[in-house]
C-alpha cells in the first residue's frame, strides 16, 4: 500500500505558502518567491505521484479494510 505521508506534507507546505502570500503583508518580490517555491514543490509532488503510480503491487500483498484482508490482484 502506498504511503502518502510525504505528499500530504508537501500539500500542506504549498497551502501555507500561498495563504501567507495572499493574506500577509508580502511585497511583490516575496510573492514572486512564493510562486517559485510552490512551483518547485508541485513539480516534486507530481514526480512522487508518477513514481508511486509506476510501482507494481507485490503479489500476495494484502489490503486491510476494517479488519478484513483483501488480497491485491
mmJSON file of the N, C-alpha and C atoms, coordinates in Angstrom:
{"data_MODEL":{"atom_site":{
"group_PDB":["ATOM","ATOM","ATOM","ATOM","ATOM","ATOM","ATOM","ATOM","ATOM","ATOM","ATOM","ATOM","ATOM","ATOM","ATOM","ATOM","ATOM","ATOM","ATOM","ATOM","ATOM","ATOM","ATOM","ATOM","ATOM","ATOM","ATOM","ATOM","ATOM","ATOM","ATOM","ATOM","ATOM","ATOM","ATOM","ATOM","ATOM","ATOM","ATOM","ATOM","ATOM","ATOM","ATOM","ATOM","ATOM","ATOM","ATOM","ATOM","ATOM","ATOM","ATOM","ATOM","ATOM","ATOM","ATOM","ATOM","ATOM","ATOM","ATOM","ATOM","ATOM","ATOM","ATOM","ATOM","ATOM","ATOM","ATOM","ATOM","ATOM","ATOM","ATOM","ATOM","ATOM","ATOM","ATOM","ATOM","ATOM","ATOM","ATOM","ATOM","ATOM","ATOM","ATOM","ATOM","ATOM","ATOM","ATOM","ATOM","ATOM","ATOM","ATOM","ATOM","ATOM","ATOM","ATOM","ATOM","ATOM","ATOM","ATOM","ATOM","ATOM","ATOM","ATOM","ATOM","ATOM","ATOM","ATOM","ATOM","ATOM","ATOM","ATOM","ATOM","ATOM","ATOM","ATOM","ATOM","ATOM","ATOM","ATOM","ATOM","ATOM","ATOM","ATOM","ATOM","ATOM","ATOM","ATOM","ATOM","ATOM","ATOM","ATOM","ATOM","ATOM","ATOM","ATOM","ATOM","ATOM","ATOM","ATOM","ATOM","ATOM","ATOM","ATOM","ATOM","ATOM","ATOM","ATOM","ATOM","ATOM","ATOM","ATOM","ATOM","ATOM","ATOM","ATOM","ATOM","ATOM","ATOM","ATOM","ATOM","ATOM","ATOM","ATOM","ATOM","ATOM","ATOM","ATOM","ATOM","ATOM","ATOM","ATOM","ATOM","ATOM","ATOM","ATOM","ATOM","ATOM","ATOM","ATOM","ATOM","ATOM","ATOM","ATOM","ATOM","ATOM","ATOM","ATOM","ATOM","ATOM","ATOM","ATOM","ATOM","ATOM","ATOM","ATOM","ATOM","ATOM","ATOM","ATOM","ATOM","ATOM","ATOM","ATOM","ATOM","ATOM","ATOM","ATOM","ATOM","ATOM","ATOM","ATOM","ATOM","ATOM","ATOM","ATOM","ATOM","ATOM","ATOM","ATOM"],
"id":[1,2,3,4,5,6,7,8,9,10,11,12,13,14,15,16,17,18,19,20,21,22,23,24,25,26,27,28,29,30,31,32,33,34,35,36,37,38,39,40,41,42,43,44,45,46,47,48,49,50,51,52,53,54,55,56,57,58,59,60,61,62,63,64,65,66,67,68,69,70,71,72,73,74,75,76,77,78,79,80,81,82,83,84,85,86,87,88,89,90,91,92,93,94,95,96,97,98,99,100,101,102,103,104,105,106,107,108,109,110,111,112,113,114,115,116,117,118,119,120,121,122,123,124,125,126,127,128,129,130,131,132,133,134,135,136,137,138,139,140,141,142,143,144,145,146,147,148,149,150,151,152,153,154,155,156,157,158,159,160,161,162,163,164,165,166,167,168,169,170,171,172,173,174,175,176,177,178,179,180,181,182,183,184,185,186,187,188,189,190,191,192,193,194,195,196,197,198,199,200,201,202,203,204,205,206,207,208,209,210,211,212,213,214,215,216,217,218,219],
"type_symbol":["N","C","C","N","C","C","N","C","C","N","C","C","N","C","C","N","C","C","N","C","C","N","C","C","N","C","C","N","C","C","N","C","C","N","C","C","N","C","C","N","C","C","N","C","C","N","C","C","N","C","C","N","C","C","N","C","C","N","C","C","N","C","C","N","C","C","N","C","C","N","C","C","N","C","C","N","C","C","N","C","C","N","C","C","N","C","C","N","C","C","N","C","C","N","C","C","N","C","C","N","C","C","N","C","C","N","C","C","N","C","C","N","C","C","N","C","C","N","C","C","N","C","C","N","C","C","N","C","C","N","C","C","N","C","C","N","C","C","N","C","C","N","C","C","N","C","C","N","C","C","N","C","C","N","C","C","N","C","C","N","C","C","N","C","C","N","C","C","N","C","C","N","C","C","N","C","C","N","C","C","N","C","C","N","C","C","N","C","C","N","C","C","N","C","C","N","C","C","N","C","C","N","C","C","N","C","C","N","C","C","N","C","C","N","C","C","N","C","C"],
"label_atom_id":["N","CA","C","N","CA","C","N","CA","C","N","CA","C","N","CA","C","N","CA","C","N","CA","C","N","CA","C","N","CA","C","N","CA","C","N","CA","C","N","CA","C","N","CA","C","N","CA","C","N","CA","C","N","CA","C","N","CA","C","N","CA","C","N","CA","C","N","CA","C","N","CA","C","N","CA","C","N","CA","C","N","CA","C","N","CA","C","N","CA","C","N","CA","C","N","CA","C","N","CA","C","N","CA","C","N","CA","C","N","CA","C","N","CA","C","N","CA","C","N","CA","C","N","CA","C","N","CA","C","N","CA","C","N","CA","C","N","CA","C","N","CA","C","N","CA","C","N","CA","C","N","CA","C","N","CA","C","N","CA","C","N","CA","C","N","CA","C","N","CA","C","N","CA","C","N","CA","C","N","CA","C","N","CA","C","N","CA","C","N","CA","C","N","CA","C","N","CA","C","N","CA","C","N","CA","C","N","CA","C","N","CA","C","N","CA","C","N","CA","C","N","CA","C","N","CA","C","N","CA","C","N","CA","C","N","CA","C","N","CA","C","N","CA","C","N","CA","C","N","CA","C","N","CA","C"],
"label_alt_id":[null,null,null,null,null,null,null,null,null,null,null,null,null,null,null,null,null,null,null,null,null,null,null,null,null,null,null,null,null,null,null,null,null,null,null,null,null,null,null,null,null,null,null,null,null,null,null,null,null,null,null,null,null,null,null,null,null,null,null,null,null,null,null,null,null,null,null,null,null,null,null,null,null,null,null,null,null,null,null,null,null,null,null,null,null,null,null,null,null,null,null,null,null,null,null,null,null,null,null,null,null,null,null,null,null,null,null,null,null,null,null,null,null,null,null,null,null,null,null,null,null,null,null,null,null,null,null,null,null,null,null,null,null,null,null,null,null,null,null,null,null,null,null,null,null,null,null,null,null,null,null,null,null,null,null,null,null,null,null,null,null,null,null,null,null,null,null,null,null,null,null,null,null,null,null,null,null,null,null,null,null,null,null,null,null,null,null,null,null,null,null,null,null,null,null,null,null,null,null,null,null,null,null,null,null,null,null,null,null,null,null,null,null,null,null,null,null,null,null],
"label_comp_id":["UNK","UNK","UNK","UNK","UNK","UNK","UNK","UNK","UNK","UNK","UNK","UNK","UNK","UNK","UNK","UNK","UNK","UNK","UNK","UNK","UNK","UNK","UNK","UNK","UNK","UNK","UNK","UNK","UNK","UNK","UNK","UNK","UNK","UNK","UNK","UNK","UNK","UNK","UNK","UNK","UNK","UNK","UNK","UNK","UNK","UNK","UNK","UNK","UNK","UNK","UNK","UNK","UNK","UNK","UNK","UNK","UNK","UNK","UNK","UNK","UNK","UNK","UNK","UNK","UNK","UNK","UNK","UNK","UNK","UNK","UNK","UNK","UNK","UNK","UNK","UNK","UNK","UNK","UNK","UNK","UNK","UNK","UNK","UNK","UNK","UNK","UNK","UNK","UNK","UNK","UNK","UNK","UNK","UNK","UNK","UNK","UNK","UNK","UNK","UNK","UNK","UNK","UNK","UNK","UNK","UNK","UNK","UNK","UNK","UNK","UNK","UNK","UNK","UNK","UNK","UNK","UNK","UNK","UNK","UNK","UNK","UNK","UNK","UNK","UNK","UNK","UNK","UNK","UNK","UNK","UNK","UNK","UNK","UNK","UNK","UNK","UNK","UNK","UNK","UNK","UNK","UNK","UNK","UNK","UNK","UNK","UNK","UNK","UNK","UNK","UNK","UNK","UNK","UNK","UNK","UNK","UNK","UNK","UNK","UNK","UNK","UNK","UNK","UNK","UNK","UNK","UNK","UNK","UNK","UNK","UNK","UNK","UNK","UNK","UNK","UNK","UNK","UNK","UNK","UNK","UNK","UNK","UNK","UNK","UNK","UNK","UNK","UNK","UNK","UNK","UNK","UNK","UNK","UNK","UNK","UNK","UNK","UNK","UNK","UNK","UNK","UNK","UNK","UNK","UNK","UNK","UNK","UNK","UNK","UNK","UNK","UNK","UNK","UNK","UNK","UNK","UNK","UNK","UNK"],
"label_asym_id":["A","A","A","A","A","A","A","A","A","A","A","A","A","A","A","A","A","A","A","A","A","A","A","A","A","A","A","A","A","A","A","A","A","A","A","A","A","A","A","A","A","A","A","A","A","A","A","A","A","A","A","A","A","A","A","A","A","A","A","A","A","A","A","A","A","A","A","A","A","A","A","A","A","A","A","A","A","A","A","A","A","A","A","A","A","A","A","A","A","A","A","A","A","A","A","A","A","A","A","A","A","A","A","A","A","A","A","A","A","A","A","A","A","A","A","A","A","A","A","A","A","A","A","A","A","A","A","A","A","A","A","A","A","A","A","A","A","A","A","A","A","A","A","A","A","A","A","A","A","A","A","A","A","A","A","A","A","A","A","A","A","A","A","A","A","A","A","A","A","A","A","A","A","A","A","A","A","A","A","A","A","A","A","A","A","A","A","A","A","A","A","A","A","A","A","A","A","A","A","A","A","A","A","A","A","A","A","A","A","A","A","A","A","A","A","A","A","A","A"],
"label_entity_id":["1","1","1","1","1","1","1","1","1","1","1","1","1","1","1","1","1","1","1","1","1","1","1","1","1","1","1","1","1","1","1","1","1","1","1","1","1","1","1","1","1","1","1","1","1","1","1","1","1","1","1","1","1","1","1","1","1","1","1","1","1","1","1","1","1","1","1","1","1","1","1","1","1","1","1","1","1","1","1","1","1","1","1","1","1","1","1","1","1","1","1","1","1","1","1","1","1","1","1","1","1","1","1","1","1","1","1","1","1","1","1","1","1","1","1","1","1","1","1","1","1","1","1","1","1","1","1","1","1","1","1","1","1","1","1","1","1","1","1","1","1","1","1","1","1","1","1","1","1","1","1","1","1","1","1","1","1","1","1","1","1","1","1","1","1","1","1","1","1","1","1","1","1","1","1","1","1","1","1","1","1","1","1","1","1","1","1","1","1","1","1","1","1","1","1","1","1","1","1","1","1","1","1","1","1","1","1","1","1","1","1","1","1","1","1","1","1","1","1"],
"label_seq_id":[1,1,1,2,2,2,3,3,3,4,4,4,5,5,5,6,6,6,7,7,7,8,8,8,9,9,9,10,10,10,11,11,11,12,12,12,13,13,13,14,14,14,15,15,15,16,16,16,17,17,17,18,18,18,19,19,19,20,20,20,21,21,21,22,22,22,23,23,23,24,24,24,25,25,25,26,26,26,27,27,27,28,28,28,29,29,29,30,30,30,31,31,31,32,32,32,33,33,33,34,34,34,35,35,35,36,36,36,37,37,37,38,38,38,39,39,39,40,40,40,41,41,41,42,42,42,43,43,43,44,44,44,45,45,45,46,46,46,47,47,47,48,48,48,49,49,49,50,50,50,51,51,51,52,52,52,53,53,53,54,54,54,55,55,55,56,56,56,57,57,57,58,58,58,59,59,59,60,60,60,61,61,61,62,62,62,63,63,63,64,64,64,65,65,65,66,66,66,67,67,67,68,68,68,69,69,69,70,70,70,71,71,71,72,72,72,73,73,73],
"pdbx_PDB_ins_code":[null,null,null,null,null,null,null,null,null,null,null,null,null,null,null,null,null,null,null,null,null,null,null,null,null,null,null,null,null,null,null,null,null,null,null,null,null,null,null,null,null,null,null,null,null,null,null,null,null,null,null,null,null,null,null,null,null,null,null,null,null,null,null,null,null,null,null,null,null,null,null,null,null,null,null,null,null,null,null,null,null,null,null,null,null,null,null,null,null,null,null,null,null,null,null,null,null,null,null,null,null,null,null,null,null,null,null,null,null,null,null,null,null,null,null,null,null,null,null,null,null,null,null,null,null,null,null,null,null,null,null,null,null,null,null,null,null,null,null,null,null,null,null,null,null,null,null,null,null,null,null,null,null,null,null,null,null,null,null,null,null,null,null,null,null,null,null,null,null,null,null,null,null,null,null,null,null,null,null,null,null,null,null,null,null,null,null,null,null,null,null,null,null,null,null,null,null,null,null,null,null,null,null,null,null,null,null,null,null,null,null,null,null,null,null,null,null,null,null],
"Cartn_x":[0.852,0.0,0.898,0.54,1.348,1.101,2.197,2.107,2.167,1.156,1.092,1.473,2.275,2.654,3.462,4.508,5.346,4.568,3.662,2.852,1.909,1.335,0.435,1.199,2.444,3.265,3.561,3.864,4.117,2.892,1.713,0.486,0.247,0.55,0.397,1.367,2.577,3.558,3.096,2.605,2.106,0.947,0.033,-1.118,-0.671,0.274,0.757,1.429,2.294,2.974,1.983,1.001,0.027,-0.852,-1.242,-2.042,-1.247,0.028,0.852,1.07,1.25,1.497,0.264,-0.916,-2.122,-2.7,-2.507,-3.111,-2.116,-0.833,0.183,0.583,1.451,1.943,3.196,3.071,4.223,4.418,5.671,5.986,5.832,5.951,5.843,6.934,8.154,9.264,9.039,8.484,8.204,7.121,6.099,5.054,5.612,6.501,7.137,7.939,8.673,9.449,8.53,7.396,6.429,5.937,5.661,5.218,6.292,7.547,8.646,8.718,8.642,8.7,7.53,6.336,5.163,5.301,5.856,6.089,7.066,8.147,9.127,8.514,7.756,7.113,6.097,5.345,4.35,5.013,6.121,6.861,7.353,7.901,8.358,7.19,6.072,4.892,4.381,4.343,3.913,4.863,6.17,7.148,6.944,6.648,6.407,5.165,4.099,2.886,3.138,3.912,4.232,5.035,5.992,6.789,5.911,5.027,4.14,3.177,2.76,1.835,2.503,3.807,4.539,4.979,4.978,5.415,4.405,4.876,3.939,3.583,2.363,1.955,2.652,3.038,3.64,2.576,2.923,1.949,1.764,0.542,0.242,0.137,0.301,0.153,-1.323,-1.595,-2.983,-3.32,-4.562,-5.095,-6.061,-5.759,-6.597,-7.663,-8.903,-10.032,-10.926,-11.069,-11.949,-11.664,-10.401,-10.037,-10.103,-10.559,-10.615,-9.556,-8.77,-7.727,-8.245,-7.997,-8.354,-7.059,-6.936,-5.703,-5.681,-4.526,-4.337,-4.139,-4.68,-4.502,-3.448],
"Cartn_y":[-1.176,0.0,1.241,2.233,3.429,4.354,4.878,5.82,7.236,8.029,9.385,10.435,10.051,10.986,12.153,11.864,12.947,13.823,13.218,14.001,14.946,14.473,15.339,16.487,16.239,17.317,18.357,17.912,18.849,19.705,19.094,19.862,20.878,20.503,21.439,22.611,22.355,23.434,24.385,23.828,24.667,25.527,24.925,25.653,26.787,26.498,27.514,28.665,28.35,29.401,30.301,29.701,30.503,31.341,30.778,31.564,32.74,32.518,33.608,34.688,34.278,35.248,36.078,35.476,36.214,37.025,36.572,37.273,38.083,37.815,38.523,39.814,40.548,41.792,41.56,40.764,40.408,41.43,41.643,42.517,41.732,42.434,41.79,40.733,41.052,40.099,38.86,39.037,37.894,36.997,37.606,36.816,36.05,36.685,36.026,34.817,34.968,33.86,32.721,33.059,32.038,31.251,31.936,31.236,30.286,30.698,29.828,28.6,28.8,27.672,26.717,27.269,26.417,25.632,26.258,25.562,24.409,24.635,23.579,22.446,22.796,21.768,20.963,21.642,20.961,20.013,20.441,19.583,18.33,18.491,17.337,16.417,16.999,16.218,15.397,16.0,15.287,14.13,14.359,13.29,12.146,12.468,11.431,10.615,11.282,10.564,9.674,10.187,9.384,8.148,8.295,7.15,6.129,6.589,5.681,4.968,5.652,5.06,3.951,4.086,3.109,1.893,1.976,0.853,-0.281,-1.49,-2.616,-3.078,-3.581,-4.136,-5.469,-5.759,-7.049,-8.123,-9.244,-10.331,-10.903,-11.13,-11.664,-10.613,-9.341,-8.305,-8.168,-7.706,-7.586,-6.145,-5.82,-4.516,-4.726,-4.162,-4.379,-3.294,-3.716,-2.806,-3.311,-2.544,-2.884,-4.282,-4.628,-5.908,-7.083,-6.874,-7.959,-7.696,-8.704,-8.557,-8.89,-8.014,-8.259,-8.422,-9.491,-9.739,-8.911,-8.265,-7.494,-8.449,-8.128,-8.967,-8.339],
"Cartn_z":[0.0,0.0,0.0,-0.767,-0.908,0.274,0.822,1.933,1.364,1.609,1.079,2.118,3.118,4.177,3.617,2.837,2.314,1.335,0.574,-0.352,0.392,1.498,2.264,2.91,3.329,3.887,2.814,1.605,0.509,0.226,0.23,0.006,1.117,2.356,3.472,3.335,2.884,2.675,1.589,0.482,-0.608,-0.119,0.616,1.159,2.077,2.972,3.904,3.168,2.224,1.471,0.742,0.106,-0.637,0.284,1.437,2.383,2.925,3.265,3.785,2.733,1.493,0.426,0.113,0.22,-0.149,1.0,2.232,3.366,4.171,3.992,4.759,4.076,4.745,4.187,3.368,2.32,1.492,0.377,0.053,-1.074,-2.377,-3.48,-4.788,-4.962,-4.543,-4.665,-3.808,-2.614,-1.741,-2.344,-2.927,-3.583,-4.78,-5.509,-6.644,-6.169,-5.06,-4.5,-4.049,-3.461,-3.044,-4.257,-5.355,-6.563,-7.085,-7.012,-7.438,-6.54,-5.221,-4.283,-4.51,-4.689,-4.908,-6.208,-7.216,-8.474,-8.29,-7.539,-7.279,-6.462,-5.421,-4.598,-5.403,-6.255,-7.07,-8.067,-8.657,-9.581,-8.877,-7.665,-6.886,-6.543,-6.201,-5.83,-7.015,-8.182,-9.383,-9.681,-9.522,-9.745,-8.757,-7.493,-6.493,-6.84,-7.271,-7.662,-8.878,-9.838,-11.014,-10.643,-9.725,-9.28,-8.564,-7.705,-6.977,-7.921,-8.965,-9.923,-10.73,-10.979,-11.78,-10.979,-9.648,-8.822,-8.933,-9.271,-9.316,-7.908,-7.76,-6.477,-6.272,-5.05,-4.731,-4.815,-5.42,-5.482,-4.088,-3.73,-2.408,-1.329,-1.663,-0.647,-0.3,0.895,1.32,1.642,1.476,1.814,2.962,4.117,5.301,5.4,5.356,5.489,6.606,7.646,8.763,9.314,9.403,9.982,9.033,7.816,6.833,5.777,5.482,4.476,3.09,2.141,0.753,-0.022,-0.756,-1.483,-2.755,-2.998,-4.219,-5.384,-6.528,-7.719,-8.588],
"occupancy":[1.0,1.0,1.0,1.0,1.0,1.0,1.0,1.0,1.0,1.0,1.0,1.0,1.0,1.0,1.0,1.0,1.0,1.0,1.0,1.0,1.0,1.0,1.0,1.0,1.0,1.0,1.0,1.0,1.0,1.0,1.0,1.0,1.0,1.0,1.0,1.0,1.0,1.0,1.0,1.0,1.0,1.0,1.0,1.0,1.0,1.0,1.0,1.0,1.0,1.0,1.0,1.0,1.0,1.0,1.0,1.0,1.0,1.0,1.0,1.0,1.0,1.0,1.0,1.0,1.0,1.0,1.0,1.0,1.0,1.0,1.0,1.0,1.0,1.0,1.0,1.0,1.0,1.0,1.0,1.0,1.0,1.0,1.0,1.0,1.0,1.0,1.0,1.0,1.0,1.0,1.0,1.0,1.0,1.0,1.0,1.0,1.0,1.0,1.0,1.0,1.0,1.0,1.0,1.0,1.0,1.0,1.0,1.0,1.0,1.0,1.0,1.0,1.0,1.0,1.0,1.0,1.0,1.0,1.0,1.0,1.0,1.0,1.0,1.0,1.0,1.0,1.0,1.0,1.0,1.0,1.0,1.0,1.0,1.0,1.0,1.0,1.0,1.0,1.0,1.0,1.0,1.0,1.0,1.0,1.0,1.0,1.0,1.0,1.0,1.0,1.0,1.0,1.0,1.0,1.0,1.0,1.0,1.0,1.0,1.0,1.0,1.0,1.0,1.0,1.0,1.0,1.0,1.0,1.0,1.0,1.0,1.0,1.0,1.0,1.0,1.0,1.0,1.0,1.0,1.0,1.0,1.0,1.0,1.0,1.0,1.0,1.0,1.0,1.0,1.0,1.0,1.0,1.0,1.0,1.0,1.0,1.0,1.0,1.0,1.0,1.0,1.0,1.0,1.0,1.0,1.0,1.0,1.0,1.0,1.0,1.0,1.0,1.0,1.0,1.0,1.0,1.0,1.0,1.0],
"B_iso_or_equiv":[0.0,0.0,0.0,0.0,0.0,0.0,0.0,0.0,0.0,0.0,0.0,0.0,0.0,0.0,0.0,0.0,0.0,0.0,0.0,0.0,0.0,0.0,0.0,0.0,0.0,0.0,0.0,0.0,0.0,0.0,0.0,0.0,0.0,0.0,0.0,0.0,0.0,0.0,0.0,0.0,0.0,0.0,0.0,0.0,0.0,0.0,0.0,0.0,0.0,0.0,0.0,0.0,0.0,0.0,0.0,0.0,0.0,0.0,0.0,0.0,0.0,0.0,0.0,0.0,0.0,0.0,0.0,0.0,0.0,0.0,0.0,0.0,0.0,0.0,0.0,0.0,0.0,0.0,0.0,0.0,0.0,0.0,0.0,0.0,0.0,0.0,0.0,0.0,0.0,0.0,0.0,0.0,0.0,0.0,0.0,0.0,0.0,0.0,0.0,0.0,0.0,0.0,0.0,0.0,0.0,0.0,0.0,0.0,0.0,0.0,0.0,0.0,0.0,0.0,0.0,0.0,0.0,0.0,0.0,0.0,0.0,0.0,0.0,0.0,0.0,0.0,0.0,0.0,0.0,0.0,0.0,0.0,0.0,0.0,0.0,0.0,0.0,0.0,0.0,0.0,0.0,0.0,0.0,0.0,0.0,0.0,0.0,0.0,0.0,0.0,0.0,0.0,0.0,0.0,0.0,0.0,0.0,0.0,0.0,0.0,0.0,0.0,0.0,0.0,0.0,0.0,0.0,0.0,0.0,0.0,0.0,0.0,0.0,0.0,0.0,0.0,0.0,0.0,0.0,0.0,0.0,0.0,0.0,0.0,0.0,0.0,0.0,0.0,0.0,0.0,0.0,0.0,0.0,0.0,0.0,0.0,0.0,0.0,0.0,0.0,0.0,0.0,0.0,0.0,0.0,0.0,0.0,0.0,0.0,0.0,0.0,0.0,0.0,0.0,0.0,0.0,0.0,0.0,0.0],
"pdbx_formal_charge":[null,null,null,null,null,null,null,null,null,null,null,null,null,null,null,null,null,null,null,null,null,null,null,null,null,null,null,null,null,null,null,null,null,null,null,null,null,null,null,null,null,null,null,null,null,null,null,null,null,null,null,null,null,null,null,null,null,null,null,null,null,null,null,null,null,null,null,null,null,null,null,null,null,null,null,null,null,null,null,null,null,null,null,null,null,null,null,null,null,null,null,null,null,null,null,null,null,null,null,null,null,null,null,null,null,null,null,null,null,null,null,null,null,null,null,null,null,null,null,null,null,null,null,null,null,null,null,null,null,null,null,null,null,null,null,null,null,null,null,null,null,null,null,null,null,null,null,null,null,null,null,null,null,null,null,null,null,null,null,null,null,null,null,null,null,null,null,null,null,null,null,null,null,null,null,null,null,null,null,null,null,null,null,null,null,null,null,null,null,null,null,null,null,null,null,null,null,null,null,null,null,null,null,null,null,null,null,null,null,null,null,null,null,null,null,null,null,null,null],
"auth_seq_id":[1,1,1,2,2,2,3,3,3,4,4,4,5,5,5,6,6,6,7,7,7,8,8,8,9,9,9,10,10,10,11,11,11,12,12,12,13,13,13,14,14,14,15,15,15,16,16,16,17,17,17,18,18,18,19,19,19,20,20,20,21,21,21,22,22,22,23,23,23,24,24,24,25,25,25,26,26,26,27,27,27,28,28,28,29,29,29,30,30,30,31,31,31,32,32,32,33,33,33,34,34,34,35,35,35,36,36,36,37,37,37,38,38,38,39,39,39,40,40,40,41,41,41,42,42,42,43,43,43,44,44,44,45,45,45,46,46,46,47,47,47,48,48,48,49,49,49,50,50,50,51,51,51,52,52,52,53,53,53,54,54,54,55,55,55,56,56,56,57,57,57,58,58,58,59,59,59,60,60,60,61,61,61,62,62,62,63,63,63,64,64,64,65,65,65,66,66,66,67,67,67,68,68,68,69,69,69,70,70,70,71,71,71,72,72,72,73,73,73],
"auth_comp_id":["UNK","UNK","UNK","UNK","UNK","UNK","UNK","UNK","UNK","UNK","UNK","UNK","UNK","UNK","UNK","UNK","UNK","UNK","UNK","UNK","UNK","UNK","UNK","UNK","UNK","UNK","UNK","UNK","UNK","UNK","UNK","UNK","UNK","UNK","UNK","UNK","UNK","UNK","UNK","UNK","UNK","UNK","UNK","UNK","UNK","UNK","UNK","UNK","UNK","UNK","UNK","UNK","UNK","UNK","UNK","UNK","UNK","UNK","UNK","UNK","UNK","UNK","UNK","UNK","UNK","UNK","UNK","UNK","UNK","UNK","UNK","UNK","UNK","UNK","UNK","UNK","UNK","UNK","UNK","UNK","UNK","UNK","UNK","UNK","UNK","UNK","UNK","UNK","UNK","UNK","UNK","UNK","UNK","UNK","UNK","UNK","UNK","UNK","UNK","UNK","UNK","UNK","UNK","UNK","UNK","UNK","UNK","UNK","UNK","UNK","UNK","UNK","UNK","UNK","UNK","UNK","UNK","UNK","UNK","UNK","UNK","UNK","UNK","UNK","UNK","UNK","UNK","UNK","UNK","UNK","UNK","UNK","UNK","UNK","UNK","UNK","UNK","UNK","UNK","UNK","UNK","UNK","UNK","UNK","UNK","UNK","UNK","UNK","UNK","UNK","UNK","UNK","UNK","UNK","UNK","UNK","UNK","UNK","UNK","UNK","UNK","UNK","UNK","UNK","UNK","UNK","UNK","UNK","UNK","UNK","UNK","UNK","UNK","UNK","UNK","UNK","UNK","UNK","UNK","UNK","UNK","UNK","UNK","UNK","UNK","UNK","UNK","UNK","UNK","UNK","UNK","UNK","UNK","UNK","UNK","UNK","UNK","UNK","UNK","UNK","UNK","UNK","UNK","UNK","UNK","UNK","UNK","UNK","UNK","UNK","UNK","UNK","UNK","UNK","UNK","UNK","UNK","UNK","UNK"],
"auth_asym_id":["A","A","A","A","A","A","A","A","A","A","A","A","A","A","A","A","A","A","A","A","A","A","A","A","A","A","A","A","A","A","A","A","A","A","A","A","A","A","A","A","A","A","A","A","A","A","A","A","A","A","A","A","A","A","A","A","A","A","A","A","A","A","A","A","A","A","A","A","A","A","A","A","A","A","A","A","A","A","A","A","A","A","A","A","A","A","A","A","A","A","A","A","A","A","A","A","A","A","A","A","A","A","A","A","A","A","A","A","A","A","A","A","A","A","A","A","A","A","A","A","A","A","A","A","A","A","A","A","A","A","A","A","A","A","A","A","A","A","A","A","A","A","A","A","A","A","A","A","A","A","A","A","A","A","A","A","A","A","A","A","A","A","A","A","A","A","A","A","A","A","A","A","A","A","A","A","A","A","A","A","A","A","A","A","A","A","A","A","A","A","A","A","A","A","A","A","A","A","A","A","A","A","A","A","A","A","A","A","A","A","A","A","A","A","A","A","A","A","A"],
"auth_atom_id":["N","CA","C","N","CA","C","N","CA","C","N","CA","C","N","CA","C","N","CA","C","N","CA","C","N","CA","C","N","CA","C","N","CA","C","N","CA","C","N","CA","C","N","CA","C","N","CA","C","N","CA","C","N","CA","C","N","CA","C","N","CA","C","N","CA","C","N","CA","C","N","CA","C","N","CA","C","N","CA","C","N","CA","C","N","CA","C","N","CA","C","N","CA","C","N","CA","C","N","CA","C","N","CA","C","N","CA","C","N","CA","C","N","CA","C","N","CA","C","N","CA","C","N","CA","C","N","CA","C","N","CA","C","N","CA","C","N","CA","C","N","CA","C","N","CA","C","N","CA","C","N","CA","C","N","CA","C","N","CA","C","N","CA","C","N","CA","C","N","CA","C","N","CA","C","N","CA","C","N","CA","C","N","CA","C","N","CA","C","N","CA","C","N","CA","C","N","CA","C","N","CA","C","N","CA","C","N","CA","C","N","CA","C","N","CA","C","N","CA","C","N","CA","C","N","CA","C","N","CA","C","N","CA","C","N","CA","C","N","CA","C","N","CA","C","N","CA","C","N","CA","C","N","CA","C"],
"pdbx_PDB_model_num":[1,1,1,1,1,1,1,1,1,1,1,1,1,1,1,1,1,1,1,1,1,1,1,1,1,1,1,1,1,1,1,1,1,1,1,1,1,1,1,1,1,1,1,1,1,1,1,1,1,1,1,1,1,1,1,1,1,1,1,1,1,1,1,1,1,1,1,1,1,1,1,1,1,1,1,1,1,1,1,1,1,1,1,1,1,1,1,1,1,1,1,1,1,1,1,1,1,1,1,1,1,1,1,1,1,1,1,1,1,1,1,1,1,1,1,1,1,1,1,1,1,1,1,1,1,1,1,1,1,1,1,1,1,1,1,1,1,1,1,1,1,1,1,1,1,1,1,1,1,1,1,1,1,1,1,1,1,1,1,1,1,1,1,1,1,1,1,1,1,1,1,1,1,1,1,1,1,1,1,1,1,1,1,1,1,1,1,1,1,1,1,1,1,1,1,1,1,1,1,1,1,1,1,1,1,1,1,1,1,1,1,1,1,1,1,1,1,1,1]
}}}
